[in-house]
Amino acid sequence: MKAVVIYEAGGPEKLIYTEVPTPQIKPGWSLVKVKGFGINHSEIFTRQGLSPSVKFPRILGIESVGVIAETTDEKNLPVGQKVVSIMGEMGRAFDGSYAEYVLLPNEQIFPVNTKLSWEELAAIPETYYTAFGSLLRLKLKETDKVLVRGGTSGVGIAFLKLLKGKFPTLNIDGTSRDPAKEESLLAAGFSKVIIDKDNHLQTDKRYNKILELVGPASIKDSFAHIAPEGIICNTGLLGGQWFLDAFDPITDTMRAYLTGFSSGDVDGLRMNQLLDFITEHQIDVAPEKVFSLADTKKAHEYLESSHSFGKVVVMNN
């Protein structure tokens, strides 16, 4: 089969499109024919050598949509069943979805029932599941003032679309480090764009709910902009910092609440609830940019560029 393999850490040029053996099924694992997958910032971190647990060579890819090609669980995962898979060490402890086929543990394969196109479905798993889980954790109400910190990211745009689908009149502000992206953010549906300069918001405005996608690098500043009894949900690590420095869990959270969501908390019921939510509210989930498997390197280059906005997917023919 064709696959994209990384043999050593580095830039996008380290992603090598090549021929490798198709995985053979083993007890408790089934083979998925990959129709498409999204590109994620965590995969860029891994490619750069910033995931110490990942050993090269490796086929990256922490999410996949496709159909069952060979199965060891005919009852729950029959051949031809449309499926989604995310996380669970795919693309990290074992080879992932940057390929024509991926071998996955059965418990990590989730059957789905949807009429969405493959391109639309490929844009959903990691990004929209993360946004949906964060939306639930924030306990959002129609009267909330909401800020998305990291508004230009795939999860940021997905969160905006989900929330606008449910509450069309809700005011949702988004942040960007690049003032040139203001027009695109407003066109996407944000009410106002707040510039984030060196992890400090250029405003005195306060919010009831903040989706924190920059992460530990900016959480303390987010607390300076949260209203009393508000909630901050830390979901992303776009700031490149994994842990909080000089953070006092008592004094720094006295006025508001800090929670989080990890896309590693996956279950098939919530995944299908997400797909139903998208259908019910007629949410446009089309990806912003589509690449072929052979051009996965270009997909990484694009996501890292200043032109990136929204979800980037790779599709197999």
Secondary structure by P-SEA (a helix, b strand, c coil): cbbbbbccccccccccccccccccccccbbbbccccccccaaaaaaaaccccccccccccccccccccccccccccccccccccccccccccccccccccbbbbccccbbbbbccccaaaaaacaaaaaaaaaaaaaacccccccccccccccaaaaaaaaaaaaacccbbbbbbbccccaaaaaaaacccbbbbbccccccccccccccccccccccaaaaaacccccbbbbbcccccccccccccccccccccccccccccccccaaaaaaaaaaaaaacccccccccccccaaaaaaaaaaccccccbbbbbcc
